[in-house]
């Protein structure tokens, strides 16, 4: 039996097979699964497909942390009131808290109308993507049909239910309350955690490809030979090239 995702060891992104990952792939669930499978010790693709979406996102964030040696992620936003741009950070430890919770979400819409929903998994994302719903309403109905365990949902409940689910499973639909440092206006900033993590890992891949190109061009080494060098030695050779 696999341990909880938070207890699975991750290696930093940056080995030779990682250069093959296509960050332009529009199939994000598959890309995330491939990433986690390559960088996690002893957990195969089917394990990651079966994990809750929040656990997959949390593991992506952990992968960024071990790759970039960071404890917080920077974000930028623009105030809707005065249009001033500002920046803020989110601590990874705070984001990851509770990510292993896989129990049902319970939502009370009205007195006597309590719903229970299971948490969406990678398999759900794969199935919903394949279904290609034509409208947002059709997509929402498909998701509710899959996730609803107890209770009934009326069409007029869907907006409140969406907000309640986001609050119960914040890594799936995260929004951060911010006060503008310029005018003090309060706003909510939506955060796409998977997109943020993938963008950082894609940037790391581009850096590695530039390093391979530079060292291979100068020394005639193969891609595999360059990637076999420890990062510190690779950086030393690159510094020598830059200084020459």
FIKOLZA-1660 file (N, C-alpha, C; in steps of 0.1 Angstrom, whole numbers, plus 5000, padded with zeros to 4 digits):
% residues 244
   i   px   py   pz ch aa at
   1 5009 4988 5000  A  X  N
   1 5000 5000 5000  A  X CA
   1 5009 5012 5000  A  X  C
   2 5005 5022 4992  A  X  N
   2 5013 5035 4991  A  X CA
   2 5011 5043 5004  A  X  C
   3 5021 5051 5008  A  X  N
   3 5019 5060 5019  A  X CA
   3 5011 5072 5014  A  X  C
   4 5008 5081 5023  A  X  N
   4 5001 5093 5019  A  X CA
   4 5010 5101 5010  A  X  C
   5 5004 5109 5000  A  X  N
   5 5013 5116 4991  A  X CA
   5 5023 5125 4998  A  X  C
   6 5019 5131 5009  A  X  N
   6 5028 5141 5016  A  X CA
   6 5040 5134 5022  A  X  C
   7 5040 5120 5023  A  X  N
   7 5051 5113 5029  A  X CA
   7 5059 5106 5018  A  X  C
   8 5056 5108 5005  A  X  N
   8 5063 5102 4994  A  X CA
   8 5075 5111 4991  A  X  C
   9 5087 5105 4990  A  X  N
   9 5099 5113 4988  A  X CA
   9 5099 5118 4973  A  X  C
  10 5103 5130 4971  A  X  N
  10 5104 5136 4958  A  X CA
  10 5119 5140 4955  A  X  C
  11 5123 5137 4943  A  X  N
  11 5136 5142 4939  A  X CA
  11 5134 5156 4932  A  X  C
  12 5144 5164 4932  A  X  N
  12 5143 5177 4925  A  X CA
  12 5141 5174 4910  A  X  C
  13 5133 5183 4904  A  X  N
  13 5131 5182 4889  A  X CA
  13 5144 5187 4883  A  X  C
  14 5149 5179 4873  A  X  N
  14 5162 5183 4866  A  X CA
  14 5170 5172 4862  A  X  C
  15 5165 5160 4860  A  X  N
  15 5173 5149 4855  A  X CA
  15 5170 5147 4840  A  X  C
  16 5178 5139 4833  A  X  N
  16 5177 5137 4819  A  X CA
  16 5163 5134 4814  A  X  C
  17 5155 5125 4820  A  X  N
  17 5142 5122 4815  A  X CA
  17 5132 5135 4816  A  X  C
  18 5135 5144 4825  A  X  N
  18 5127 5156 4826  A  X CA
  18 5127 5165 4814  A  X  C
  19 5138 5164 4806  A  X  N
  19 5138 5172 4794  A  X CA
  19 5128 5168 4784  A  X  C
  20 5123 5156 4785  A  X  N
  20 5113 5151 4775  A  X CA
  20 5099 5156 4778  A  X  C
  21 5096 5161 4790  A  X  N
  21 5083 5165 4793  A  X CA
  21 5079 5177 4785  A  X  C
  22 5067 5177 4779  A  X  N
  22 5062 5188 4771  A  X CA
  22 5053 5197 4779  A  X  C
  23 5058 5208 4783  A  X  N
  23 5050 5217 4792  A  X CA
  23 5040 5225 4783  A  X  C
  24 5041 5224 4770  A  X  N
  24 5031 5230 4762  A  X CA
  24 5019 5221 4760  A  X  C
  25 5019 5209 4765  A  X  N
  25 5008 5199 4764  A  X CA
  25 4995 5205 4770  A  X  C
  26 4985 5206 4763  A  X  N
  26 4972 5212 4768  A  X CA
  26 4965 5202 4777  A  X  C
  27 4969 5189 4777  A  X  N
  27 4963 5180 4786  A  X CA
  27 4970 5181 4800  A  X  C
  28 4966 5190 4808  A  X  N
  28 4972 5193 4820  A  X CA
  28 4972 5181 4830  A  X  C
  29 4960 5175 4832  A  X  N
  29 4960 5163 4841  A  X CA
  29 4971 5153 4837  A  X  C
  30 4973 5150 4825  A  X  N
  30 4983 5140 4821  A  X CA
  30 4997 5145 4824  A  X  C
  31 5000 5158 4821  A  X  N
  31 5013 5164 4824  A  X CA
  31 5016 5163 4838  A  X  C
  32 5006 5167 4847  A  X  N
  32 5009 5166 4861  A  X CA
  32 5011 5152 4866  A  X  C
  33 5004 5142 4860  A  X  N
  33 5006 5128 4864  A  X CA
  33 5020 5123 4859  A  X  C
  34 5024 5127 4847  A  X  N
  34 5038 5123 4843  A  X CA
  34 5048 5129 4851  A  X  C
  35 5047 5142 4855  A  X  N
  35 5057 5149 4864  A  X CA
  35 5058 5141 4877  A  X  C
  36 5047 5139 4884  A  X  N
  36 5047 5133 4897  A  X CA
  36 5052 5119 4896  A  X  C
  37 5049 5111 4886  A  X  N
  37 5054 5098 4884  A  X CA
  37 5069 5097 4883  A  X  C
  38 5075 5107 4875  A  X  N
  38 5089 5107 4873  A  X CA
  38 5097 5111 4885  A  X  C
  39 5091 5120 4893  A  X  N
  39 5099 5126 4904  A  X CA
  39 5096 5121 4918  A  X  C
  40 5086 5112 4919  A  X  N
  40 5082 5106 4932  A  X CA
  40 5088 5092 4933  A  X  C
  41 5092 5088 4944  A  X  N
  41 5098 5075 4947  A  X CA
  41 5087 5065 4949  A  X  C
  42 5087 5055 4940  A  X  N
  42 5078 5043 4943  A  X CA
  42 5063 5045 4941  A  X  C
  43 5059 5056 4934  A  X  N
  43 5045 5058 4932  A  X CA
  43 5043 5058 4917  A  X  C
  44 5034 5049 4911  A  X  N
  44 5033 5049 4897  A  X CA
  44 5022 5058 4892  A  X  C
  45 5020 5058 4879  A  X  N
  45 5010 5067 4873  A  X CA
  45 4996 5064 4878  A  X  C
  46 4992 5052 4880  A  X  N
  46 4978 5049 4884  A  X CA
  46 4976 5054 4898  A  X  C
  47 4986 5053 4906  A  X  N
  47 4985 5059 4920  A  X CA
  47 4982 5074 4919  A  X  C
  48 4989 5081 4911  A  X  N
  48 4986 5096 4910  A  X CA
  48 4973 5099 4903  A  X  C
  49 4969 5091 4894  A  X  N
  49 4955 5093 4888  A  X CA
  49 4945 5092 4899  A  X  C
  50 4947 5083 4908  A  X  N
  50 4937 5080 4918  A  X CA
  50 4936 5090 4930  A  X  C
  51 4946 5099 4930  A  X  N
  51 4947 5108 4942  A  X CA
  51 4938 5120 4940  A  X  C
  52 4933 5125 4951  A  X  N
  52 4925 5137 4951  A  X CA
  52 4932 5149 4944  A  X  C
  53 4925 5157 4937  A  X  N
  53 4931 5168 4930  A  X CA
  53 4940 5177 4939  A  X  C
  54 4935 5179 4952  A  X  N
  54 4942 5187 4961  A  X CA
  54 4956 5181 4965  A  X  C
  55 4956 5168 4966  A  X  N
  55 4968 5161 4969  A  X CA
  55 4978 5162 4958  A  X  C
  56 4973 5161 4945  A  X  N
  56 4982 5162 4934  A  X CA
  56 4988 5176 4933  A  X  C
  57 4979 5186 4936  A  X  N
  57 4984 5200 4935  A  X CA
  57 4994 5203 4947  A  X  C
  58 4992 5197 4958  A  X  N
  58 5001 5199 4969  A  X CA
  58 5014 5192 4966  A  X  C
  59 5014 5181 4960  A  X  N
  59 5027 5174 4956  A  X CA
  59 5034 5182 4946  A  X  C
  60 5027 5188 4936  A  X  N
  60 5034 5197 4927  A  X CA
  60 5041 5208 4934  A  X  C
  61 5034 5214 4944  A  X  N
  61 5040 5225 4952  A  X CA
  61 5053 5220 4959  A  X  C
  62 5052 5208 4965  A  X  N
  62 5063 5202 4972  A  X CA
  62 5075 5200 4962  A  X  C
  63 5072 5196 4949  A  X  N
  63 5082 5194 4939  A  X CA
  63 5089 5207 4936  A  X  C
  64 5081 5218 4935  A  X  N
  64 5087 5231 4933  A  X CA
  64 5096 5235 4945  A  X  C
  65 5092 5232 4957  A  X  N
  65 5100 5235 4969  A  X CA
  65 5113 5228 4969  A  X  C
  66 5113 5215 4966  A  X  N
  66 5126 5208 4966  A  X CA
  66 5135 5211 4954  A  X  C
  67 5128 5216 4943  A  X  N
  67 5136 5219 4931  A  X CA
  67 5143 5233 4933  A  X  C
  68 5135 5243 4937  A  X  N
  68 5139 5257 4938  A  X CA
  68 5144 5261 4952  A  X  C
  69 5143 5252 4962  A  X  N
  69 5147 5254 4976  A  X CA
  69 5140 5267 4981  A  X  C
  70 5126 5268 4980  A  X  N
  70 5119 5279 4984  A  X CA
  70 5108 5275 4995  A  X  C
  71 5105 5284 5003  A  X  N
  71 5094 5281 5013  A  X CA
  71 5082 5289 5011  A  X  C
  72 5082 5298 5001  A  X  N
  72 5070 5306 4998  A  X CA
  72 5070 5309 4983  A  X  C
  73 5059 5312 4977  A  X  N
  73 5057 5315 4963  A  X CA
  73 5053 5329 4961  A  X  C
  74 5059 5337 4952  A  X  N
  74 5055 5351 4950  A  X CA
  74 5043 5351 4940  A  X  C
  75 5034 5361 4941  A  X  N
  75 5023 5363 4932  A  X CA
  75 5022 5378 4930  A  X  C
  76 5016 5381 4919  A  X  N
  76 5013 5395 4916  A  X CA
  76 4998 5397 4913  A  X  C
  77 4993 5409 4915  A  X  N
  77 4979 5411 4913  A  X CA
  77 4977 5426 4910  A  X  C
  78 4965 5430 4905  A  X  N
  78 4962 5444 4902  A  X CA
  78 4949 5447 4909  A  X  C
  79 4949 5458 4916  A  X  N
  79 4938 5463 4923  A  X CA
  79 4926 5466 4914  A  X  C
  80 4914 5460 4916  A  X  N
  80 4903 5464 4907  A  X CA
  80 4898 5478 4909  A  X  C
  81 4901 5484 4920  A  X  N
  81 4896 5497 4923  A  X CA
  81 4905 5508 4917  A  X  C
  82 4918 5507 4920  A  X  N
  82 4927 5518 4915  A  X CA
  82 4937 5514 4905  A  X  C
  83 4937 5501 4901  A  X  N
  83 4945 5495 4890  A  X CA
  83 4960 5495 4894  A  X  C
  84 4963 5497 4907  A  X  N
  84 4977 5496 4912  A  X CA
  84 4981 5481 4912  A  X  C
  85 4993 5478 4907  A  X  N
  85 4999 5465 4908  A  X CA
  85 5006 5463 4921  A  X  C
  86 5004 5451 4927  A  X  N
  86 5011 5448 4940  A  X CA
  86 5015 5433 4940  A  X  C
  87 5024 5430 4949  A  X  N
  87 5029 5416 4950  A  X CA
  87 5026 5411 4964  A  X  C
  88 5025 5398 4965  A  X  N
  88 5024 5391 4978  A  X CA
  88 5030 5377 4978  A  X  C
  89 5032 5371 4989  A  X  N
  89 5037 5358 4990  A  X CA
  89 5028 5349 4997  A  X  C
  90 5028 5336 4994  A  X  N
  90 5020 5326 5001  A  X CA
  90 5030 5315 5006  A  X  C
  91 5029 5313 5019  A  X  N
  91 5038 5303 5025  A  X CA
  91 5034 5289 5021  A  X  C
  92 5043 5281 5016  A  X  N
  92 5040 5267 5012  A  X CA
  92 5035 5259 5023  A  X  C
  93 5040 5260 5035  A  X  N
  93 5035 5252 5046  A  X CA
  93 5020 5255 5049  A  X  C
  94 5016 5267 5047  A  X  N
  94 5002 5270 5049  A  X CA
  94 4993 5264 5038  A  X  C
  95 4998 5265 5025  A  X  N
  95 4991 5259 5014  A  X CA
  95 4989 5244 5016  A  X  C
  96 5000 5237 5021  A  X  N
  96 5000 5223 5021  A  X CA
  96 4992 5217 5033  A  X  C
  97 4989 5225 5043  A  X  N
  97 4982 5220 5055  A  X CA
  97 4969 5214 5051  A  X  C
  98 4966 5202 5055  A  X  N
  98 4954 5195 5052  A  X CA
  98 4952 5190 5039  A  X  C
  99 4963 5190 5031  A  X  N
  99 4961 5185 5017  A  X CA
  99 4959 5170 5016  A  X  C
 100 4962 5162 5027  A  X  N
 100 4959 5148 5027  A  X CA
 100 4945 5144 5030  A  X  C
 101 4937 5154 5033  A  X  N
 101 4923 5151 5037  A  X CA
 101 4915 5145 5025  A  X  C
 102 4911 5133 5025  A  X  N
 102 4904 5127 5014  A  X CA
 102 4890 5123 5017  A  X  C
 103 4885 5127 5029  A  X  N
 103 4872 5124 5033  A  X CA
 103 4861 5132 5026  A  X  C
 104 4849 5128 5026  A  X  N
 104 4838 5136 5019  A  X CA
 104 4837 5150 5024  A  X  C
 105 4833 5159 5015  A  X  N
 105 4830 5173 5018  A  X CA
 105 4816 5174 5022  A  X  C
 106 4813 5180 5033  A  X  N
 106 4799 5182 5037  A  X CA
 106 4795 5196 5037  A  X  C
 107 4784 5199 5029  A  X  N
 107 4780 5213 5027  A  X CA
 107 4766 5214 5031  A  X  C
 108 4763 5224 5039  A  X  N
 108 4749 5227 5043  A  X CA
 108 4744 5239 5036  A  X  C
 109 4735 5237 5026  A  X  N
 109 4730 5248 5018  A  X CA
 109 4718 5255 5025  A  X  C
 110 4710 5247 5031  A  X  N
 110 4698 5252 5039  A  X CA
 110 4695 5243 5051  A  X  C
 111 4688 5248 5061  A  X  N
 111 4684 5239 5071  A  X CA
 111 4677 5226 5066  A  X  C
 112 4683 5215 5070  A  X  N
 112 4677 5202 5065  A  X CA
 112 4682 5198 5051  A  X  C
 113 4690 5206 5045  A  X  N
 113 4696 5202 5032  A  X CA
 113 4711 5202 5032  A  X  C
 114 4716 5191 5037  A  X  N
 114 4731 5189 5038  A  X CA
 114 4735 5180 5027  A  X  C
 115 4745 5183 5020  A  X  N
 115 4751 5175 5009  A  X CA
 115 4764 5169 5013  A  X  C
 116 4767 5157 5008  A  X  N
 116 4780 5151 5009  A  X CA
 116 4786 5149 4995  A  X  C
 117 4798 5153 4993  A  X  N
 117 4804 5151 4980  A  X CA
 117 4818 5145 4982  A  X  C
 118 4822 5136 4974  A  X  N
 118 4835 5131 4975  A  X CA
 118 4844 5141 4968  A  X  C
 119 4857 5140 4971  A  X  N
 119 4867 5149 4965  A  X CA
 119 4871 5145 4951  A  X  C
 120 4872 5154 4942  A  X  N
 120 4876 5150 4928  A  X CA
 120 4890 5145 4928  A  X  C
 121 4892 5135 4919  A  X  N
 121 4906 5129 4917  A  X CA
 121 4911 5132 4903  A  X  C
 122 4924 5128 4901  A  X  N
 122 4929 5129 4888  A  X CA
 122 4922 5121 4878  A  X  C
 123 4917 5109 4881  A  X  N
 123 4908 5101 4872  A  X CA
 123 4896 5109 4868  A  X  C
 124 4890 5117 4877  A  X  N
 124 4878 5125 4874  A  X CA
 124 4882 5135 4863  A  X  C
 125 4893 5142 4866  A  X  N
 125 4898 5152 4856  A  X CA
 125 4900 5146 4842  A  X  C
 126 4906 5134 4842  A  X  N
 126 4908 5127 4829  A  X CA
 126 4895 5124 4822  A  X  C
 127 4885 5119 4830  A  X  N
 127 4872 5115 4824  A  X CA
 127 4864 5128 4820  A  X  C
 128 4864 5138 4828  A  X  N
 128 4857 5150 4824  A  X CA
 128 4863 5157 4812  A  X  C
 129 4876 5156 4811  A  X  N
 129 4882 5162 4799  A  X CA
 129 4879 5154 4786  A  X  C
 130 4878 5141 4788  A  X  N
 130 4874 5133 4776  A  X CA
 130 4860 5135 4772  A  X  C
 131 4851 5138 4782  A  X  N
 131 4837 5140 4779  A  X CA
 131 4834 5152 4771  A  X  C
 132 4843 5162 4771  A  X  N
 132 4842 5175 4764  A  X CA
 132 4827 5181 4765  A  X  C
 133 4823 5185 4777  A  X  N
 133 4810 5191 4778  A  X CA
 133 4809 5204 4770  A  X  C
 134 4798 5206 4764  A  X  N
 134 4796 5217 4755  A  X CA
 134 4794 5231 4762  A  X  C
 135 4789 5231 4774  A  X  N
 135 4786 5243 4781  A  X CA
 135 4791 5242 4796  A  X  C
 136 4792 5253 4803  A  X  N
 136 4796 5253 4817  A  X CA
 136 4785 5246 4825  A  X  C
 137 4773 5248 4822  A  X  N
 137 4762 5241 4829  A  X CA
 137 4763 5226 4827  A  X  C
 138 4766 5222 4815  A  X  N
 138 4767 5207 4813  A  X CA
 138 4779 5202 4820  A  X  C
 139 4790 5209 4821  A  X  N
 139 4802 5205 4828  A  X CA
 139 4799 5204 4843  A  X  C
 140 4792 5214 4849  A  X  N
 140 4789 5214 4863  A  X CA
 140 4780 5202 4866  A  X  C
 141 4770 5199 4858  A  X  N
 141 4761 5188 4860  A  X CA
 141 4769 5175 4860  A  X  C
 142 4778 5173 4850  A  X  N
 142 4786 5161 4849  A  X CA
 142 4794 5159 4862  A  X  C
 143 4800 5170 4867  A  X  N
 143 4808 5169 4879  A  X CA
 143 4800 5165 4891  A  X  C
 144 4788 5172 4893  A  X  N
 144 4779 5169 4904  A  X CA
 144 4774 5155 4904  A  X  C
 145 4771 5150 4892  A  X  N
 145 4766 5136 4891  A  X CA
 145 4777 5126 4895  A  X  C
 146 4789 5130 4893  A  X  N
 146 4800 5121 4897  A  X CA
 146 4803 5122 4912  A  X  C
 147 4803 5134 4917  A  X  N
 147 4808 5137 4931  A  X CA
 147 4797 5136 4942  A  X  C
 148 4785 5138 4938  A  X  N
 148 4774 5139 4949  A  X CA
 148 4772 5125 4955  A  X  C
 149 4773 5124 4968  A  X  N
 149 4771 5112 4975  A  X CA
 149 4758 5112 4983  A  X  C
 150 4754 5124 4988  A  X  N
 150 4741 5125 4995  A  X CA
 150 4735 5138 4993  A  X  C
 151 4722 5139 4992  A  X  N
 151 4715 5151 4991  A  X CA
 151 4710 5154 4977  A  X  C
 152 4704 5165 4975  A  X  N
 152 4699 5169 4962  A  X CA
 152 4703 5184 4959  A  X  C
 153 4706 5186 4946  A  X  N
 153 4710 5200 4942  A  X CA
 153 4701 5205 4932  A  X  C
 154 4695 5217 4936  A  X  N
 154 4686 5224 4926  A  X CA
 154 4695 5234 4918  A  X  C
 155 4690 5237 4906  A  X  N
 155 4698 5246 4897  A  X CA
 155 4702 5259 4905  A  X  C
 156 4693 5264 4913  A  X  N
 156 4695 5277 4920  A  X CA
 156 4706 5275 4931  A  X  C
 157 4709 5263 4935  A  X  N
 157 4719 5260 4945  A  X CA
 157 4733 5260 4940  A  X  C
 158 4735 5260 4927  A  X  N
 158 4748 5257 4921  A  X CA
 158 4759 5267 4924  A  X  C
 159 4755 5280 4924  A  X  N
 159 4765 5291 4927  A  X CA
 159 4770 5290 4942  A  X  C
 160 4760 5288 4951  A  X  N
 160 4764 5287 4965  A  X CA
 160 4772 5274 4968  A  X  C
 161 4768 5263 4961  A  X  N
 161 4775 5251 4962  A  X CA
 161 4790 5252 4958  A  X  C
 162 4791 5259 4946  A  X  N
 162 4805 5260 4941  A  X CA
 162 4814 5268 4951  A  X  C
 163 4808 5279 4957  A  X  N
 163 4816 5286 4967  A  X CA
 163 4819 5278 4979  A  X  C
 164 4809 5270 4984  A  X  N
 164 4811 5261 4995  A  X CA
 164 4822 5251 4993  A  X  C
 165 4821 5245 4981  A  X  N
 165 4831 5234 4978  A  X CA
 165 4845 5241 4977  A  X  C
 166 4846 5253 4972  A  X  N
 166 4859 5259 4971  A  X CA
 166 4865 5262 4985  A  X  C
 167 4856 5266 4994  A  X  N
 167 4860 5268 5008  A  X CA
 167 4865 5255 5015  A  X  C
 168 4858 5244 5012  A  X  N
 168 4861 5231 5018  A  X CA
 168 4873 5225 5012  A  X  C
 169 4877 5228 5000  A  X  N
 169 4888 5222 4993  A  X CA
 169 4896 5233 4986  A  X  C
 170 4903 5242 4993  A  X  N
 170 4908 5254 4988  A  X CA
 170 4919 5252 4977  A  X  C
 171 4927 5241 4978  A  X  N
 171 4937 5239 4968  A  X CA
 171 4931 5237 4954  A  X  C
 172 4919 5233 4953  A  X  N
 172 4913 5230 4940  A  X CA
 172 4908 5243 4934  A  X  C
 173 4904 5253 4942  A  X  N
 173 4899 5266 4937  A  X CA
 173 4903 5276 4947  A  X  C
 174 4915 5280 4947  A  X  N
 174 4921 5290 4957  A  X CA
 174 4918 5304 4953  A  X  C
 175 4914 5312 4962  A  X  N
 175 4913 5326 4961  A  X CA
 175 4918 5333 4974  A  X  C
 176 4926 5343 4972  A  X  N
 176 4933 5349 4984  A  X CA
 176 4927 5363 4986  A  X  C
 177 4923 5366 4998  A  X  N
 177 4918 5379 5002  A  X CA
 177 4930 5389 5003  A  X  C
 178 4929 5400 4996  A  X  N
 178 4941 5409 4997  A  X CA
 178 4935 5424 4998  A  X  C
 179 4943 5432 5006  A  X  N
 179 4940 5446 5006  A  X CA
 179 4950 5453 4998  A  X  C
 180 4946 5462 4989  A  X  N
 180 4955 5469 4981  A  X CA
 180 4964 5478 4990  A  X  C
 181 4977 5477 4988  A  X  N
 181 4986 5486 4996  A  X CA
 181 4985 5501 4993  A  X  C
 182 4980 5504 4981  A  X  N
 182 4979 5518 4976  A  X CA
 182 4966 5525 4981  A  X  C
 183 4955 5518 4979  A  X  N
 183 4942 5525 4983  A  X CA
 183 4934 5517 4994  A  X  C
 184 4939 5505 4998  A  X  N
 184 4932 5498 5008  A  X CA
 184 4920 5490 5005  A  X  C
 185 4916 5490 4992  A  X  N
 185 4905 5483 4987  A  X CA
 185 4907 5468 4989  A  X  C
 186 4896 5461 4993  A  X  N
 186 4897 5447 4995  A  X CA
 186 4893 5440 4982  A  X  C
 187 4899 5429 4979  A  X  N
 187 4896 5421 4967  A  X CA
 187 4900 5407 4969  A  X  C
 188 4895 5398 4961  A  X  N
 188 4899 5384 4961  A  X CA
 188 4907 5381 4948  A  X  C
 189 4918 5375 4950  A  X  N
 189 4927 5372 4939  A  X CA
 189 4927 5357 4936  A  X  C
 190 4922 5352 4925  A  X  N
 190 4922 5338 4922  A  X CA
 190 4936 5333 4919  A  X  C
 191 4940 5322 4925  A  X  N
 191 4953 5316 4923  A  X CA
 191 4952 5303 4916  A  X  C
 192 4959 5301 4905  A  X  N
 192 4959 5288 4898  A  X CA
 192 4972 5281 4902  A  X  C
 193 4971 5273 4913  A  X  N
 193 4983 5267 4918  A  X CA
 193 4990 5258 4909  A  X  C
 194 4983 5249 4902  A  X  N
 194 4989 5240 4892  A  X CA
 194 4996 5248 4881  A  X  C
 195 4990 5258 4876  A  X  N
 195 4996 5266 4866  A  X CA
 195 5009 5273 4871  A  X  C
 196 5009 5278 4883  A  X  N
 196 5020 5284 4889  A  X CA
 196 5032 5275 4890  A  X  C
 197 5029 5263 4896  A  X  N
 197 5039 5252 4897  A  X CA
 197 5045 5248 4884  A  X  C
 198 5036 5246 4874  A  X  N
 198 5041 5241 4861  A  X CA
 198 5049 5252 4854  A  X  C
 199 5045 5265 4856  A  X  N
 199 5053 5275 4850  A  X CA
 199 5067 5276 4856  A  X  C
 200 5069 5274 4868  A  X  N
 200 5082 5274 4875  A  X CA
 200 5090 5262 4870  A  X  C
 201 5084 5250 4869  A  X  N
 201 5091 5238 4864  A  X CA
 201 5095 5239 4850  A  X  C
 202 5086 5246 4842  A  X  N
 202 5089 5248 4828  A  X CA
 202 5101 5257 4826  A  X  C
 203 5102 5268 4835  A  X  N
 203 5113 5277 4834  A  X CA
 203 5126 5269 4838  A  X  C
 204 5125 5260 4848  A  X  N
 204 5137 5252 4851  A  X CA
 204 5141 5243 4840  A  X  C
 205 5132 5238 4832  A  X  N
 205 5135 5230 4821  A  X CA
 205 5142 5238 4810  A  X  C
 206 5137 5250 4808  A  X  N
 206 5144 5259 4798  A  X CA
 206 5158 5262 4802  A  X  C
 207 5160 5265 4815  A  X  N
 207 5174 5267 4820  A  X CA
 207 5183 5255 4817  A  X  C
 208 5178 5243 4820  A  X  N
 208 5186 5231 4818  A  X CA
 208 5189 5230 4803  A  X  C
 209 5180 5232 4794  A  X  N
 209 5182 5231 4780  A  X CA
 209 5193 5241 4775  A  X  C
 210 5193 5253 4781  A  X  N
 210 5203 5263 4777  A  X CA
 210 5217 5258 4782  A  X  C
 211 5217 5252 4794  A  X  N
 211 5230 5247 4800  A  X CA
 211 5235 5236 4791  A  X  C
 212 5226 5227 4787  A  X  N
 212 5231 5216 4778  A  X CA
 212 5236 5222 4765  A  X  C
 213 5229 5231 4759  A  X  N
 213 5234 5237 4747  A  X CA
 213 5247 5244 4748  A  X  C
 214 5249 5251 4759  A  X  N
 214 5262 5259 4761  A  X CA
 214 5273 5249 4763  A  X  C
 215 5272 5239 4772  A  X  N
 215 5283 5230 4775  A  X CA
 215 5285 5220 4763  A  X  C
 216 5275 5216 4756  A  X  N
 216 5277 5207 4745  A  X CA
 216 5284 5214 4734  A  X  C
 217 5280 5227 4732  A  X  N
 217 5286 5235 4721  A  X CA
 217 5301 5237 4724  A  X  C
 218 5304 5239 4737  A  X  N
 218 5318 5243 4740  A  X CA
 218 5327 5231 4741  A  X  C
 219 5322 5220 4748  A  X  N
 219 5331 5208 4751  A  X CA
 219 5328 5196 4742  A  X  C
 220 5317 5197 4735  A  X  N
 220 5314 5185 4726  A  X CA
 220 5307 5174 4734  A  X  C
 221 5303 5176 4746  A  X  N
 221 5297 5166 4754  A  X CA
 221 5283 5163 4749  A  X  C
 222 5278 5150 4751  A  X  N
 222 5264 5147 4747  A  X CA
 222 5254 5152 4758  A  X  C
 223 5242 5152 4754  A  X  N
 223 5231 5157 4764  A  X CA
 223 5232 5149 4777  A  X  C
 224 5234 5135 4775  A  X  N
 224 5234 5127 4787  A  X CA
 224 5246 5130 4795  A  X  C
 225 5258 5133 4789  A  X  N
 225 5270 5136 4797  A  X CA
 225 5268 5149 4805  A  X  C
 226 5262 5159 4798  A  X  N
 226 5260 5171 4805  A  X CA
 226 5251 5169 4817  A  X  C
 227 5240 5162 4815  A  X  N
 227 5230 5161 4826  A  X CA
 227 5235 5152 4837  A  X  C
 228 5245 5143 4834  A  X  N
 228 5251 5135 4844  A  X CA
 228 5260 5143 4854  A  X  C
 229 5264 5155 4850  A  X  N
 229 5272 5163 4859  A  X CA
 229 5264 5168 4871  A  X  C
 230 5270 5168 4883  A  X  N
 230 5263 5174 4894  A  X CA
 230 5260 5189 4891  A  X  C
 231 5249 5194 4896  A  X  N
 231 5246 5208 4893  A  X CA
 231 5257 5218 4896  A  X  C
 232 5264 5216 4908  A  X  N
 232 5274 5225 4912  A  X CA
 232 5286 5225 4902  A  X  C
 233 5290 5213 4897  A  X  N
 233 5300 5212 4887  A  X CA
 233 5296 5219 4873  A  X  C
 234 5283 5216 4870  A  X  N
 234 5278 5222 4858  A  X CA
 234 5279 5237 4858  A  X  C
 235 5275 5243 4870  A  X  N
 235 5275 5257 4872  A  X CA
 235 5289 5262 4871  A  X  C
 236 5299 5255 4876  A  X  N
 236 5313 5259 4876  A  X CA
 236 5318 5260 4861  A  X  C
 237 5315 5250 4853  A  X  N
 237 5319 5250 4839  A  X CA
 237 5313 5262 4832  A  X  C
 238 5300 5264 4835  A  X  N
 238 5293 5275 4828  A  X CA
 238 5299 5289 4832  A  X  C
 239 5304 5290 4845  A  X  N
 239 5310 5302 4849  A  X CA
 239 5324 5304 4842  A  X  C
 240 5331 5293 4840  A  X  N
 240 5344 5294 4833  A  X CA
 240 5341 5298 4818  A  X  C
 241 5331 5293 4812  A  X  N
 241 5328 5297 4798  A  X CA
 241 5325 5312 4798  A  X  C
 242 5317 5316 4807  A  X  N
 242 5313 5330 4807  A  X CA
 242 5325 5339 4810  A  X  C
 243 5334 5335 4818  A  X  N
 243 5346 5343 4821  A  X CA
 243 5357 5343 4810  A  X  C
 244 5356 5333 4801  A  X  N
 244 5367 5332 4791  A  X CA
 244 5364 5342 4779  A  X  C
% end
